[in-house]
């Protein structure tokens, strides 16, 4: 029995042979060739085929051009996917591409994807950012946990959305970028954690028991990023010169571990290692001489996974009696802090860490440099006191007793009420 005539946009249905129904629809048109893109579904009955076809049409938001409609009339989901596939993905590392895709599919499209590109407003985007910051965190399955999302992550999502809309402005699809009028949450200044110096011994004792002593010792004496550390090969080390070349990193893409280029151009670097670190690495290599990897994992017969490293780190923290708030990445901060406190100049530390400038390093480790400044000030004070014989018994009270050659001047500075120069009634 023939069904009703289907309306434009609903697709077509036919019985190919008994027990096999086919539904076809036009998804859109190829952006470059203009060729029509058709897709289909199959089912055992007409009713089932009708339902599957309607669902496929509704869910298909691929980056196709809908004939008869300009991109300004397309939903945001169509444009942002097209922008990602055409302009962004080809220039990204696999792990970065996964991050972009996650922000687009898990955050942006579920909330804003249905809105027509030309009708997307600043207030809609602003409310989206506010909502993300208050309860936008997702669990491992993509479900909302109704917990705050960090300002840093909201900033990344803003960069992705704004980038897509900026390209739409360049192509004159929309007149302006509605993201330009939005305010993103201020990034919270996180307290930096380091591994306490008096706990390093116990921490490394547990590493030795777990068979990963050389790996964690290298981390504490080099400050490598986790991916850089795990991606090392024996060929990257010159034992004679004690120089280590960092030119790759281990990342995860599509659930699989892979080697990619480092985070930035500055991340490609050569660093010097202490003699005892090199000795440990040579000993580690002798345990698995047939493997090209610096650190071979017996469980995987290959690279250590980042997750395994994190679990080992937590186990070592517990054994050393250190709070779990110290992340693996904080071992990098521990190295930097100890280096700066030991008097290594900021430019050298920046080069070892792969930072783009010494100024960035100094800004990151302000807490360390401030302590060093106070220490320097105390040393200068001791030197000056010994040189000019000035003794200040109490400096916290206005009635401080000051003795020395400059008794009168210093007394007036510490206790302004003694000075008629600051008394308006004395003018």
C-alpha positions, 0 to 999 in steps of 0.5 A: 500500500502506497504511503502519503506523498512525502514533503520536501526535506523529508527524504524518500522511501522505497521497498528495494525487495521484500523485507528491505526498505530504503530511505534516502535524503539529501544531506547537503552539497559539497562545498567545493564541487557543489555536488549533492551529498545523499545518505540513506538508511535501511530497515525491515519495515516501512514504519521503521524506515520512516522513523530511522530516516527522520532521526537521521535527517534531524541528527545530521549536522555535518559541514555541508552547504544547504542549497538555497541558504547562505551560511548565515542561515545555517545553524552554528553547528554546521559552520563551526564543524566546517571551520574546524575541519577546513581551517583549524584541524590541519594545523593542530597536533593530534592531542590539540585537535582532540581538545578542540573537537571535545570543546565543540561537540561537548560544550558549544554545540549542545547549547548553541549549535541549533542557533542560526549563525546570523542570529547568534547574539552576545547575550546568548554567548555571555549566558553560555559562558556564565553557565559553564563557569558555574556548573559546566564540568562534565564527567568522563562520559560527557554528562554534566556534573553540575560543578564549576568549570575553571575559568581557564577552560572557559577561556579555551572554549571562548577562543574556539568559538570566537575563532570560528566566528572571526573567520565568518566575519572575514568571509562576510557571512556575519557583520561582526563577531558577537564574542567580542562583546562578551566577558570571560571569567577571570583566571583564578591565581592557583596556589603553586604546590611543590614537593617539600624538600625534606620529603624528596628522599622518601618520595624517591625511596618509594620510586626505587621500590616500584622500579621507576627510580631513574624516571622520577629522578630525571624529572626532578633534575630536569623539569620535563613535561610529562609527555616529553619525559615519557617520549624520550628515547635512548638516542636522545641522550649523549652520555659523554656530553651529558646533553639531552635533546627534547624534540618530541612528546607522548600524547593521546589521540583518539584513545591511542598513545602516539608521538607528536611534536612538542608543545611549542617551538621553544619546547624543542631544546637541548639541556644539560644533565647532572652526572649522577642523573646520566649514570642512572639513565645508563643503568636503566638502559642496561636493564632493557638494551634492546628497547629504543625507549629511555623508559620501557614499561614491562606491562605494555612492552612499550611506553609508560602511559600518562595514567600509569605515571599518575597512579605511581606518583600518588602511591609515592606521595602517600608513602612519603606522607605528602598531600595528594594536591601535589600533582605530577606536573608540580615536580616540574615546579619543584625543579624550577623552584630549587634551581632558582633558589640555588641561584640559577639565573632565570634565562637558564631556567627558562631554557631548560623548561622550554619557556618562551622568555625569562620574563615568563619564568620569573612571573610564574615563579614570583613567589620564589623570587620574592623570597630571594629579594627579601633574603637579599634585603636582609643581607644588605641590611646586615652589611649596612648595620655593620658598616655605619653602626646603626642599630634599630631595636624595634621597628614595629612601634611608632615609639621605637628606640633608635640609636646611632649617628642618624638618631634624629632623622630616623626617629622622625621617619618612624614616628611622624608625630615627632616632626613638625614638618607634617603638622598642619598646625605648625604652618 
